[in-house]
Amino acid sequence: MFRKLMTLEEAQRTIQTYFRPAFVGEEEVVLLEAYNRVLNIDVVSALDIPPFNRSTMDGYAVRAEDTFGADENQPANLKVTGSVNIGEKPTVTVAKGEAVEIVTGAPIPEGADAVVMIEDTEREDDELHVFVAVNANENVMKKGSDIKKGATILKKGQVLSSSEIGVLAALGLTTAKVIRIPMIAVLSTGGEVTDPGKPLPEGKIYDINAFSISTAVIESGGKPIYFGAVPDDKAALTKALQTAVASADMVITSGGVSVGPRDYTPQIVDSLGKPGVVINGIAVKPGKPTTLGFVGDKPVFSLPGHPTSALLIYYLLARPMVQRLAGKPVSGMKMVKAFAGARMFSAKGRRTFVMVNLEFDTECRLIAQPVESGASGAITTLAKADGFVEIAENEQFVDANQEVAVALLKSAKGSV
Amino acid sequence: MFRKLMTLEEAQRTIQTYFRPAFVGEEEVVLLEAYNRVLNIDVVSALDIPPFNRSTMDGYAVRAEDTFGADENQPANLKVTGSVNIGEKPTVTVAKGEAVEIVTGAPIPEGADAVVMIEDTEREDDELHVFVAVNANENVMKKGSDIKKGATILKKGQVLSSSEIGVLAALGLTTAKVIRIPMIAVLSTGGEVTDPGKPLPEGKIYDINAFSISTAVIESGGKPIYFGAVPDDKAALTKALQTAVASADMVITSGGVSVGPRDYTPQIVDSLGKPGVVINGIAVKPGKPTTLGFVGDKPVFSLPGHPTSALLIYYLLARPMVQRLAGKPVSGMKMVKAFAGARMFSAKGRRTFVMVNLEFDTECRLIAQPVESGASGAITTLAKADGFVEIAENEQFVDANQEVAVALLKSAKGSV
């Protein structure tokens, strides 16, 4: 039975059409655990910063008008009546003809409106000679001049990096209201896979995808709910998918390393609710058996079974969905330029992705060496593939030494 | 008193000379929490993968010699004696003249040495006509052909991304032995700073750096130990530094927003142990008051007090130290190309870093707009600075519209 497969772009448009990311909720976290989270509120400053007029220099707080006309030859002569320490409320005031010792960052005492730098003065006991004139507000940082009370400093939707967390602390806050981390159920199907950590029954292999995809989910800003390998019968898979849809914000399944005739997932998704399956196979290699359905607004994304294919399709199509649920900006794949280490062929009429390993050659050129792919080396491929080269449907091959763009699967190699 | 300041490169060489990152220890973590951790052992496979000869096709397991000479006109005629399911130990064997139904991924039953694809056969009841000859091992993935038992699959020092965690699961493992996360004590000094979350005493401002630097430590692969703002007296600071050195793998301090005359940190570090202070001021702007000392092999890094300056120096000099303690590859700063939005001046004879905000203009050119810096806008600068432009000591300025490389302070903007 012939069925025309969607192109990758048609699949992306289908996701645009059907995917309405639900708001997953808000939680309050302490600042030291807020890294990489997404603000769910506009942050308004409850205080003026600085909260008082501050000196920006070491010197003397004075009344500016007392220094008018002063110069090297005709210093203004003032009387030092005390000092202001940093971090303390001034206990002195400055009257006409007086000066008060002050350090950078300390509050300007009442009566004063400027600071004379220590370099511009000479002092004998409590007598101060000022050799320059200062204007009102000179060397003074006015209350609220950095941030005004009531000003919006950070916006809803901002991702919290070290800078933003510093800003929140500056406002006196110790917590932030952020978007809850979306829960992503991750489960593996296929009769031959079994959970690691138990003895391996004869005829089975250990499940890879529940672990690699869960980790990729963490990297994307989601929290995986580990369902592991689900037994290969329709009732068990139906139950697992029902539980997953009920408990998570999104469900990601993957086939076993080999997808046999018994992949029930699409028909179960169709049976669980509308609109059901909206993508059923894509014209890409690898990744053809990719499907996506929705049960209400809950996406159920089914990745191919081969581990590198599963990661590839995750990064291309599923990661943007997890990022949108997390409220994060959708990031493109990190790309590096390299030279093809060998000719790489495309699959006729399908967008082809060739897994490559990146190494520098003796001339320090970055070489993208195709990794032996296919069923014959699932683990070897997974261990070696740093990224992939994309070949368009209408291209036959990429030639050796041709410059290629490599999309990186491993952030650790991002620095190559 | 004149003291020649180190250049940034001299400071980097000094770190190379004195910093011998201690091994911080090993711990065992479950795979689902192993993302971004660093392997502390070579991982050797305890099993052959696949653990049995597997079929790579749907079809029939046969003895290859029974098909020799078969073609479209002269099929080999075999008797179907049973079937092998995926994920199950075969209960049948294949004798001369026999065939057994098999699916992709299922184990090859005893006696058989090849698989004939279903497309190359015709079946009537238990009689099978095979229209091609297959060689021994055709359509069979041999036991151990992906990974041999005893082979080293992952190496000590590898950072665990989704791929490597998938590989560990494939080997049947549920945990990984990784390098412990280095503990980094983070404390703020300066008489004017106080911890957020409490009412603000008059004359004080809230501490920023303990939070922004702690977050940057997390981003670098370290675990911050929050000491907060330490009171501005020598005894209290000595005690805090002693505790920090004793309990952490590295200590990072920062001055208050303004560094007054009372910065005791270097002399306390000198008093705590050898070799003491090895960097005391750098000819960069901002960042001049940077110091680094060692108490034994424990680094005590003192950042400037201004929040963006502290982050800048952290990224330039301290982050590589945290990454090395974590066993991670030292990453350079992420750079983007942009056009200067205004002329930016350098400070005479000092390497100058100008904080910039990145925005696209109406022609979709990425513009690096200098952010008003200095004491007058600590929080504004922190909130707005996406990165910085470096100006060499011998350059006077970077002109408006000149192409510049911007080092990114916020990973979230990495996708611009």
Interface residues (C-beta under 8 A of the other chain):
Chain A: L31 L32 A34 Y35 L47 I49 P50 P51 F52 T56 D58 N85 I86 G87 E88 K89 P90 V103 T104 G105 A106 P107 M141 S145 D146 I147 I153 L154 Q158 V159 L160 S161 S162 S163 E164 I165 G166 V167 L168 A169 A170 L171 G172 L173 T174 G190 G191 E192 V193 T194 P196 G197 L200 P201 E202 G203 K204 I205 Y206 D207 I208 N209 A210 F211 S212 I213 S214 T215 A216 I218 E219 P224 Y226 D232 G256 V257 S258 V259 G260 P261 P307 T308 L311 P329 S331 G332 A375 S376 G377 A378 I379 T380 L382 A383 A385 L409 K410 S411 A412 G414 S415
Chain B: L31 L32 A34 Y35 L47 I49 P50 P51 F52 T56 D58 N85 I86 G87 E88 K89 P90 V103 T104 G105 A106 P107 M141 S145 D146 I147 I153 L154 Q158 V159 L160 S161 S162 S163 E164 I165 G166 V167 L168 A169 A170 L171 G172 L173 T174 G190 G191 E192 V193 T194 P196 G197 L200 P201 E202 G203 K204 I205 Y206 D207 I208 N209 A210 F211 S212 I213 S214 T215 A216 I218 E219 P224 Y226 D232 G256 V257 S258 V259 G260 P261 P307 T308 L311 P329 S331 G332 A375 S376 G377 A378 I379 T380 L382 A383 A385 L409 K410 S411 A412 G414 S415
